[in-house]
Amino acid sequence: MRAAVLHETGQEKLEVLDDVEAVGFGPGRVRVRVRATGLCHSDLSAMSGVLPQPAPFVPGHEGAGEVLEVGDGVRHVKPGDRVVLCWLPACGVCPACRRGQTQLCLAGFMNAGTPNFRRSGGDVFGFAGTGTFTEEVVVDAGCAVPLPDDVPFDVAALIGCGVTTGLGAALNTADVAAGSSVAVIGCGGVGISAVQGARLKGAAEIVAVDPVASRRESALRFGATKAVAPEALADVKQQVTGGEGFDYVFEVVGRSATARTAYENTRRGGTLVVVGAGAMDDLLQLNMFELFFDEKRILPSLYGGGDILRSYERTIALWRAGRVDLEGLITHRVPLAGINEALDQMRTGTALRTCIEI
């Protein structure tokens, strides 16, 4: 079967090969025919080495498709069922799951160290234990989440990561208060989803911050009240908040420099939400006096900061009701053979989300 493979960490291009085999099928496992997958910035981060991931590997972690076969013990799906792939399934029994913090379950991360694919030259891993830039993938049963018939595969793929992450940061982690002021730094697919989440919660002012003009224009369509380049952030802070700072600032880039900017633009007593996935050696510096004196809350948000399956259901309900726009996030479409074009679109900021149709 075909799959897009990164041979070595640090390479910028993927090679689409036709000699890849999906492996690992057995009890408690599900084989899925991938129909659509989104390109998330985390895929680029894994390719560059910012996020740890064994190589060679198949990138991609937000996908949807059809069940081909199920292993012994799998009861919640059957062949022919439509599913969205969850890259961070909850085991249900660990301390985090028992506390209701299923997004902190580490069981899914353990999958990243087990090869999902094989070629004649050896094992090939799947990013985050999945690897959706492929025609077929074998995953743990918990990764295959039943998908209602009315949800298109391309929309479902986005729910598998980017939309859940961005919406959840505003709805779950920050729990944005109605009438508040919000700034979102970084307005790709995840940032735009955070904008939509802040709008849903009734924020009075939502300022989108991004260096790419087309993304700023998109943010206004999705609910931002203002959209500025990073160099204009100080002026808009003065205009919107009188210089005090925003009630909520979302950092959706994953770099210490933008996190520091986000902190500085959060008002005293306000909330900084860290959504971007950054590198382990990229350190954020805060002095102990400002940390104490300004009483700003710093809230990391992993995968939307809430129960993942409930978040999927909520997003689908909001989409059905016309409260969130998911189709509009897909600005480009390519076949699997055009995957490197999609990578370029992400790197340049041309795309909010590119859907790879398989």
Residue, then its C-alpha position, 0 to 999 in steps of 0.5 A: m500500500r501507499a504511505a508517505v515516509l520520512h526517512e530521517t529526522g530533519q528531512e523536509k520532504l516525504e517520500v510516497l512509497d507503495d511498498v509499505e505494510a500496516v502491521g500489528f493487527g491482532p486482539g484489541r486492534v483495528r485496521v482502518r482504511v484512511r479516507a481523509t487526513g489533515l496536516c497539523h503543524s505538529d507533523l512538521s515539528a516531528m519531522s524537524g525534531v522539535l517533537p520527539q518521534p522515532a524515525p523512519f516514520v509516517p506522519g499524520h495524526e488527524g484522520a478519518g476513515e472506514v474500519l476494514e477489520v477488527g481484532d478479538g475483543v473489539r466490540h464498539v466498532k465493526p467492519g464498514d463502520r466510519v471512524v475518526l482516529c484519536w491519537l491520544p486514547a484513554c485507557g480508563v484505568c490509570p490515575a489520570c483517567r480515574r480523576g477524569q483527566t483523560q487527556l493526560c492519559l499516557a497510554g497513547f504515547m506508549n504506542a509511539g514507540t511501537p512500529n505501525f508499518r514495515r517495509s522490506g528494509g525494516d520497521v516504520f513508526g507512525f507519528a503519535g502511535t497513528g500515522t495517517f498519511t497512508e492508505e491503511v493503518v492499524v491502531d489500538a481499538g481506543c483510537a477508532v472512535p465511531l463517527p456519525d454518518d452525517v459527518p464528512f471524512d474531511v471534517a471528521a479528520l480536523i476534529g481528530c486534532g486541530v479543532t478539538t485542541g483549539l476549541g477546547a483551549a477556550l471552552n475547557t482550559a480557559d473557560v473564557a468569560a462572557g464580555s472578556s477580552v481575548a488575544v490569540i497569537g498564531c492563527g492557523g487551524v488551531g488558533i482559528s479554532a480558539v477564536q471560534g471557541a472564544r466567540l462561542k463563550g461570548a468574548a467581547e473582543i477577540v484580537a487575532v495576531d499572525p504575521v500572515a495577512s491571509r490568516r488575519e483575514s480568515a480570523l475576522r471571518f471566523g469571529a475575531t473582532k480585530a486582526v493584526a500583525p505581531e508588531a501591531l500588538a502593543d497598539v491594539k492592546q492599548q486600544v482595546t484594554g487601555g494598556e492593561g492587557f487582555d483577560y485571556v491570551f492564547e499562545v498557539v505557536g509553541r515557542s518561548a518567544t511568543a509565550r513570553t509575548a503572550y505573558e507580557n500582554t496578559r493583564r495582571g490576574g489574567t490568564l495565559v493559555v499555552v496551546g502550541a507544542g514546543a521543544m523540550d530545550d526551548l525554555l520560557q523565562l519568568n522572574m520570581f517577582e513577576l510570577f508572584f506579583d502579577e498573579k497571572r494564571i499560566l494554563p497549558s492546554l493539551y488536546g483541548g484540556g478536557d475529555i476527548l470523546r465528549s469534546y468530539e461529541r460537543t464539536i459535532a453538535l456545534w457543527r450541526a447547529g451551525r455554531v462553528d465552521l469546520e468546512g471553512l478551515i479547509t483551504h486546500r486539498v491535495p492527494l497523497a501524492g501531493i503531500n509535499e505541496a501540503l507541507d509547503q502550504m503549511r510552512t508558508g502559512t498559505a493554508l489554514r488546513t490542507c486536507i489530504e484525500i486518500 
